[in-house]
Amino acid sequence: MNTAILLYDGFTALDAIGPYEVLSRLPGARATFVAAEAGPVRTDNRMLSVSAECSLDELPAPEIVLVPGGPGEVAARAGGPALDWLRSAHETSTWTTSVCTGSLILAAAGLLDGKIATAAGVSAGIDMALALAARIAGDDVAQAIQLGIEYDPQPPFDAGSPQKAPQEIVAMLRANSRFVVGEEALAGGS
Amino acid sequence: MNTAILLYDGFTALDAIGPYEVLSRLPGARATFVAAEAGPVRTDNRMLSVSAECSLDELPAPEIVLVPGGPGEVAARAGGPALDWLRSAHETSTWTTSVCTGSLILAAAGLLDGKIATAAGVSAGIDMALALAARIAGDDVAQAIQLGIEYDPQPPFDAGSPQKAPQEIVAMLRANSRFVVGEEALAGGS
């Protein structure tokens, strides 16, 4: 099961790395980071570069496509080779998936129907990938992967969604874009 | 608050990227990936490279040190510049932290006492980083970061620790090293 993870300038790292950590552990699986050009790609905060192992042309038919979100999605969905590649790859993919605002890129490519899995923001990509792993390889394998990455979340606060966070925290997030990653975090609370 | 995230050949990506995604969002914060030499560093499964922005020499005194785990820890703790750098950085750091088997590297550097925070495997680094963010910047900021990355975990299974996973899954993991990331996943169940 070959997963292609689309990178673009300004993506959010955890959107991509969470699902990679799950899907790369499927039996016989390979995860490949792809971008318009091979080489380092900068994340949203410019503090990190992740390497695209190959260009889009070099990986035309992955079985799973994963599109992370991040502020760079605005430019990514304005047009260009990534949208063309998504349309083409979606024709033969088993699953076409997104995390956070990556769904807007899928929408821009006209793909939001059929064999699509979209996840909420950032860390939710791990949950989505585990559910996908179960669909692909069975519950036992998915549980083994979950145990392997010790995904036993015990966050010190229960503030991960606008419905659960104290309303002053939601207001703080609205006022300070530094904390904002995905639009969904705000849209959910409005 | 400047966080240095130590990379070495064979680290586990999510160990590093989870805390990065939290700690880089602290007000005024900067996260820097460092390694013996600047440039791309391969993860445990060889499918991903993350760029070290600078060499250890270039970042001698970070306020937070974070050491990810991964199979490469065996070589990393055998000796070399990373251990020397850790000992030196620990003298002036506010926090010296690890995820998963990164704790074994801290131990090899002789640092497992004082201002140390260690986390269990892989995804637990997110929880540790949020707790650290709260200690550094207060509960409100930590909650805002949690909301910003929409860390509202809803794993499809409850199999993230050997105590919770079905025992046949624990046995499967013991038998198939492909799924094993950190030794802790197994040690906890024995």
Interface residues (C-beta under 8 A of the other chain):
Chain A: T12 A13 L14 I17 G18 Y20 E21 S24 R25 P27 R30 A31 T32 F33 P40 N45 M47 L48 S49 V50 S51 E53 C100 A120 G121 V122 S123 A124 I126 D127 L130 A131 A134 D139 D140 A142 Q143 A144 I145 Q146 L147 G148 I149 E150 Y151 D152 P153 Q154 P155 P156 F157 A159 G160 S161 P162 K164 A165 P166 E168 I169 V170 M172 L173 N176 R178 F179 V180 V181 G182 E184 A185
Chain B: T12 A13 L14 I17 G18 Y20 E21 S24 R25 P27 R30 A31 T32 F33 P40 N45 M47 L48 S49 V50 S51 E53 C100 A120 G121 V122 S123 A124 I126 D127 L130 A131 A134 D139 D140 A142 Q143 A144 I145 Q146 L147 G148 I149 E150 Y151 D152 P153 Q154 P155 P156 F157 A159 G160 S161 P162 K164 A165 P166 E168 I169 V170 M172 L173 N176 R178 F179 V180 V181 G182 E184 A185
